[in-house]
Amino acid sequence: MKFFIKLCIVGIYSIPFAYLSLQKDYEADSKINYILMSLIIVILSCFCGLIRADLQLILGNIISFSISYFCNSLAMLDKKRADFFSPINSVEQLVIITVISLVIQLFFYRIASKFAEGYINNTERYNVKKEKRA
């Protein structure tokens, strides 16, 4: 079951969030997908921190960036799209979004892993006290 959960985490992380946000920004001039992307990665990173899924967090981010970069490279063939993202182009913006999301993910991952560690320590103390009474 734990393997399936970790596989689902990698699958969800493999969605090219950065590319989809850039694409929606280009199509509808809407920044709402950046907020949606941030919320999803915060939730995923907290969940990874709670279940200690380090490898899945790293692997998912690598896959997501790779897919985003590939899709963005294909979309750059459109000259209008290339001119839309100026003064920096969409590739630079994609890298910036990825770096910012990594920083956010690491922050929330650390908080969630400390919370999980504290919860486990409290549970162990409770079990030891219970055993001493018996």
URWOQUI-V36384 format. One record per residue. RES is the residue in one small letter. PSI is psi in whole degrees, -180 to 180 (999 if undefined). NEAR is the number of other ideal C-beta (glycine too) atoms within 12 Angstrom. D_LAST is the distance of its C-alpha to the last C-alpha in Angstrom with 2 decimals. Layout:
res=RES psi=PSI near=NEAR d_last=D_LAST
res=RES psi=PSI near=NEAR d_last=D_LAST
This chain:
res=m psi=-41 near=8 d_last=33.25
res=k psi=-36 near=12 d_last=32.73
res=f psi=-42 near=13 d_last=36.10
res=f psi=-41 near=11 d_last=37.77
res=i psi=-43 near=19 d_last=36.50
res=k psi=-35 near=24 d_last=37.77
res=l psi=-39 near=18 d_last=41.02
res=c psi=-38 near=21 d_last=41.44
res=i psi=-45 near=36 d_last=40.99
res=v psi=-39 near=25 d_last=43.76
res=g psi=-43 near=18 d_last=45.86
res=i psi=-41 near=27 d_last=45.60
res=y psi=-25 near=38 d_last=46.25
res=s psi=-9 near=23 d_last=49.29
res=i psi=130 near=27 d_last=51.09
res=p psi=76 near=34 d_last=53.85
res=f psi=-43 near=38 d_last=52.86
res=a psi=-44 near=41 d_last=55.25
res=y psi=-44 near=35 d_last=58.19
res=l psi=-36 near=27 d_last=57.53
res=s psi=-43 near=38 d_last=57.42
res=l psi=-41 near=40 d_last=60.68
res=q psi=-44 near=30 d_last=62.26
res=k psi=-36 near=21 d_last=61.42
res=d psi=-40 near=28 d_last=62.72
res=y psi=-44 near=25 d_last=65.94
res=e psi=-47 near=17 d_last=66.39
res=a psi=6 near=13 d_last=65.60
res=d psi=45 near=13 d_last=65.41
res=s psi=129 near=16 d_last=61.91
res=k psi=3 near=16 d_last=59.19
res=i psi=-31 near=16 d_last=56.46
res=n psi=-27 near=26 d_last=55.36
res=y psi=-41 near=25 d_last=54.53
res=i psi=-44 near=16 d_last=52.09
res=l psi=-43 near=20 d_last=50.68
res=m psi=-44 near=34 d_last=50.34
res=s psi=-43 near=25 d_last=48.50
res=l psi=-42 near=19 d_last=46.00
res=i psi=-44 near=28 d_last=45.34
res=i psi=-30 near=37 d_last=44.84
res=v psi=-45 near=25 d_last=42.53
res=i psi=-45 near=22 d_last=40.32
res=l psi=-42 near=37 d_last=40.44
res=s psi=-36 near=36 d_last=39.72
res=c psi=-44 near=28 d_last=36.70
res=f psi=-41 near=29 d_last=35.38
res=c psi=-37 near=36 d_last=36.12
res=g psi=-36 near=29 d_last=34.26
res=l psi=-36 near=26 d_last=31.13
res=i psi=6 near=27 d_last=31.07
res=r psi=56 near=23 d_last=32.62
res=a psi=66 near=32 d_last=35.85
res=d psi=-51 near=21 d_last=38.08
res=l psi=-39 near=18 d_last=40.47
res=q psi=-37 near=33 d_last=40.97
res=l psi=-47 near=35 d_last=41.85
res=i psi=-49 near=21 d_last=44.41
res=l psi=-43 near=22 d_last=45.82
res=g psi=-40 near=36 d_last=46.16
res=n psi=-38 near=38 d_last=48.03
res=i psi=-45 near=20 d_last=50.36
res=i psi=-43 near=24 d_last=51.16
res=s psi=-45 near=38 d_last=51.66
res=f psi=-41 near=30 d_last=54.01
res=s psi=-46 near=21 d_last=55.90
res=i psi=-42 near=25 d_last=56.50
res=s psi=-43 near=34 d_last=57.43
res=y psi=-43 near=26 d_last=59.85
res=f psi=-49 near=18 d_last=61.45
res=c psi=-39 near=26 d_last=61.92
res=n psi=-38 near=34 d_last=63.23
res=s psi=-39 near=21 d_last=65.69
res=l psi=-38 near=17 d_last=67.05
res=a psi=-22 near=28 d_last=67.36
res=m psi=-10 near=26 d_last=69.23
res=l psi=-24 near=12 d_last=72.24
res=d psi=119 near=17 d_last=73.03
res=k psi=-36 near=11 d_last=75.15
res=k psi=-43 near=14 d_last=74.32
res=r psi=-39 near=25 d_last=70.61
res=a psi=-37 near=21 d_last=71.25
res=d psi=-22 near=13 d_last=73.24
res=f psi=-40 near=22 d_last=70.65
res=f psi=77 near=27 d_last=68.13
res=s psi=148 near=12 d_last=70.24
res=p psi=-17 near=9 d_last=70.35
res=i psi=147 near=15 d_last=67.51
res=n psi=175 near=21 d_last=67.47
res=s psi=-26 near=34 d_last=64.72
res=v psi=-45 near=26 d_last=63.53
res=e psi=-40 near=20 d_last=62.96
res=q psi=-38 near=30 d_last=61.29
res=l psi=-43 near=36 d_last=59.04
res=v psi=-42 near=21 d_last=57.97
res=i psi=-45 near=21 d_last=57.39
res=i psi=-43 near=36 d_last=55.27
res=t psi=-43 near=32 d_last=53.20
res=v psi=-44 near=17 d_last=52.65
res=i psi=-42 near=21 d_last=51.70
res=s psi=-34 near=35 d_last=49.27
res=l psi=-42 near=25 d_last=47.68
res=v psi=-45 near=19 d_last=47.19
res=i psi=-44 near=27 d_last=45.64
res=q psi=-43 near=37 d_last=43.37
res=l psi=-39 near=24 d_last=42.18
res=f psi=-51 near=20 d_last=41.46
res=f psi=-30 near=28 d_last=39.36
res=y psi=-45 near=34 d_last=37.71
res=r psi=-43 near=22 d_last=36.54
res=i psi=-47 near=20 d_last=35.23
res=a psi=-38 near=28 d_last=33.31
res=s psi=-35 near=26 d_last=31.87
res=k psi=-39 near=18 d_last=30.69
res=f psi=-45 near=20 d_last=29.12
res=a psi=-40 near=22 d_last=27.36
res=e psi=-43 near=17 d_last=26.20
res=g psi=-39 near=15 d_last=24.83
res=y psi=-44 near=17 d_last=23.05
res=i psi=-42 near=17 d_last=21.48
res=n psi=-41 near=14 d_last=20.45
res=n psi=-38 near=14 d_last=18.88
res=t psi=-41 near=14 d_last=16.97
res=e psi=-42 near=14 d_last=15.69
res=r psi=-41 near=14 d_last=14.67
res=y psi=-42 near=14 d_last=12.84
res=n psi=-37 near=14 d_last=10.91
res=v psi=-42 near=13 d_last=10.18
res=k psi=-39 near=12 d_last=9.01
res=k psi=-39 near=11 d_last=6.69
res=e psi=-37 near=10 d_last=5.33
res=k psi=-35 near=9 d_last=5.53
res=r psi=-33 near=8 d_last=3.78
res=a psi=999 near=7 d_last=0.00
